[in-house]
Amino acid sequence: MPRTASAYSPEVFAYVISKNSPSGTITIDTVYNSVTYLDTTAHPEERTETYFIVAIDRCGNSSLVPAPHNTMFLTAEVGSACDRSVRLSWNAYQNWGQGISTNKIWVRENNALPKLQGEVAGDQNTFVFENAQPGIEYCFSIQAEENNTIYNSTSNIICLTLDVVPGVSELVVTNATITPDNTVNLSWFWNNNAAIDDAEILRSQGNANLSAIFSGMPPSPLSRNNSFVDENVNLSGNPITYQINTTDACDVQVQSNTVTTIFLEVQNQGSENLLRWTAYKNEYASNISYELYRQPASGVPVFIATSPDGTFEYKDAVDTNNPDAVGACYFVLAKVSLSLPDGKILMVESRSNLACATQDLKLYIPNAFAPNGANKEFKPILPFGELNDYSMVIYNRWGERVFEARNIDDAWDGKAAGRDMPQGGYVYYIRLTTADGTNAEYAGMLTLIR
């Protein structure tokens, strides 16, 4: 329907409305006391309708014939079953005074409300709708808008249900979390009507490139929600990144987002354990917080603190007289809100590796002792940790062995073969291996005081 004047001119008595028809231009009606008209004889779903409006006064005089206005006629060309596309074409709306600012493409899926699919400039008259899915009725229309006005014009509506090979229209890795059993549980979803011929699970550690750890055709019928347990993974040293790749029956490949686990390290610093961890990564993640837990050797984890996103360090105070506290084990639990492409929100939790506090090997060795005084014997002290192997040998100034021990709790009392050794300097040599495989050697002088 063409736009006419929004108010009557004093001289105007009526408007004569004409339009083009297959047999030529015909007058279809005369309108009095109105500036709108509904053409019930039109066939906009079959062709473009072109209209002319002429104003007349009471004396029968008519205005000049203005440039005609026409409706937009939309057509659609469907691609192949693997192309999954619809090419939309339409003729431009003609003779707006301000010209066309934009053409908006609207689509309705089944009985849902129409949604804006895209926009093209006013001088463009084609648009390609892609990634169509089977079993969905798509109804298309075009809405042209005039520059700098409130006026618009809508085309006819075309509805189509395409016979296409269903592709992967959704592929989102939702989470990767390390389990207490030292495996990684990976979860994702895809549209379960997709014709997937091959799915790959890719993994990388640290800065390494992604490489496939699994490849094959997924079981039929597809499940929307999926999971995979990665049992052959090295959890020490770096965070781990995962991605899903698919190839469908049309040989179209789709890559998911990536998700990266949390890697935790713990270092004993005397009176506190320093926890440092890497960020949980998922491009759909927001509102991340990190909960820190201490894990006893047996029993329920103990919550110790919450850390906001952007903070990846925490100091846990410990009792230095308690070896179990100094060497405590920890894990981090990320609580994450995922803003998914379909607009939904999903809450997930991702757990880090279990990390136990490590401390530099510290062996305290006295430099003197007095068998008849306060410090009656000589032996080194290991404040924390356990030993797998230990030996200590003490020599006099002539290189003679005067004492030997195979246990760190065995001390030298200043005697050899039951006789008191004389006051003076002696040499010690110590070798040990800790429970974690660390080897160390110590040598030095000690003084025997009588």
Secondary structure, DSSP 4 states (H G I P E B T S, - for coil): -----SS--TT--EEEEEEEETTEEEEEEEE-S-S----TT--TTTS--EEEEEEE-TTS-BPPPPPPEE---EEEEE--TTT--EEEEEPPP---SS-EEEEEEEEEETTSPPEEEEEEETT--EEEE----TT-EEEEEEEEEETTSS-EEE---EEEE---------EEEEEEEE-TTS-EEEEEEE-TT--EEEEEEEEEETTPPPEEEEEEPPPSSPPSEEEEEE-S---SSS-EEEEEEEEETT--EEE---EE---EEEEE-SSEEEEEEPPPEETTEEEEEEEEEEE-SSS--EEEEEEETT--EEEEE--TT-HHHHT-EEEEEEEEEEE-TTS-EEEEEEE---EE-B-----B--SEE-TTSSS--B--B--S--EEEEEEEEE-TTS-EEEEESSTT--B-SEETTEEPPSEEEEEEEEEEETTS-EEEEEEEEEE--
